[in-house]
Amino acid sequence: MKNKKVLGTDVSIGGRMLDYIRERGYTGTHNQFRIICKCTSLYDANKKCSAAGLGDKVFVQRYTSETGNKIELELAEKEDIWIGTDKYHGNVWISASELRDIGG
């Protein structure tokens, strides 16, 4: 089995998922959020995101990097996909499982 890594990128979220994020306390005006995914590859990350209802092209080669952020790495130990709702401070996170049943 390949080594797991945690990839990070920014993604636009809309519809009912964005409404849910707002219900969870997000008060900003943008709809672009930090997303991280524990995976083995870009393909694996996109497959997981698709299953979570986030789309199948969330992670793109030129706009994705492997994270070394301690908080993000710790989150990825608990669950594979997280959305950071505070783009500038990254300290408010929602797991993809919370959004999975919401739909777009």
N, C-alpha and C positions, 0 to 999 in steps of 0.2 A: 504494500500500500504506500502511496506517495506521502511525503511529509505535508502536514497541514500548515497553512499560512493564513494570515488575516489580511485581506485586501480592503482598501478603502477608496471611496469615490464620493462624488456629489450626485444626487438624483432629484429630479422634479417629481413631486407627489401631488396629486389632485383628487378631486371627487370626495367620496365618502372617507377615504383614508386621511385626507387633509382635514376634513371636519373632525375626525376622531382625534387627530393630533392636537387640534385646537381645543377640543374638549378636555384633553389631558394637560392643558395649561399653556400651550404655545400661543403667544400674542403677537408674534412678528408678522411682517407683511409679505415676506418671500415664500415661495413654495419649493425651494431647493434645500435639501437636507443632506447631511453626512450619512453615509451608509457603510457599514463594515460587514464582512462576511468571512467566516472561517471556512476554508475550502482547500482543495488541492490544486486548482487551476482557475483561470478565467472562465473556462467552459463550465466547470463545476459550480462556480459562484453564480453564474447566470442561470444555470439549471435550478439551483436552490431559490434564487429570487423569483423565477417563473412560478415555481411551486407555491411560493408565498404570496403570489398575486401582484408582485412588483414589476413584472415584465421580464422578457428574456434577453434584453440587451442593456442591463443596468451597468455592468462593468465593461468598459471599452478600453482597449490596449493603451491608448495615449492619455487617458484620463483616470487611470487606476494606478495605485501604488500599494506596496506592502507596508502596513503600518508597524511602527515600533512604539506607538503610544501605549503607555502602561495601562491606562483605564480601558482602552479599546481591547487590548489583549486579555485583560481580566474578564470583560464582558463576554468575549468570544469563548471563554471557557464554560460559561453558563448556557449559552445558546449561540447558534451559528450566525444569525443575522440580527443586526441592531440598527435603528435609525436614530441619529442624533438630532434633536429638535432645536438645539441651541447652536447654530452654525459657528458662532464666534467663540464660544467657550466650551462647547462639546460636553456639557455636564448633565444634560437632560436626555435620557435615552429611552426608547420604546422598542421592545423586542418585536421581531416580525411576527411571532406567534400571536401577539396582541392584535396585529393588523390583518392577519390571515383571513379571518371570518368577516371582515368589514367589506372587502372588495373595493374596486376602484370606482 
